Amino acid sequence: MVPILLVLLLALVLFGAGFAVKVLWWIALAVLVVWLLGFFLPTPPPRGARARWTTW
């Protein structure tokens, strides 16, 4: 009985970890897209502020 419970617990942990890793990949992809958009769609600096050094 104990080995069956351990196998089921291991399967549950691995399923949860796999789901969490998949969700983290989607979050990482969304952050990458937002980061890349920051390069291609720069926002103007606020009034009275100097221009960003990253504008070329």
C-alpha angles and dihedrals in degrees: 000000000000095000090052091051091048092051091048091048090049091049090050092050093047092047091050092047092049091051091047092050091050091051090048090053090055091048090049090050092051091049090049092052092049091047092051091047087056089063097046099038106039117185120229115255118258118268112282094015126116119249118269116262090230095068110103 
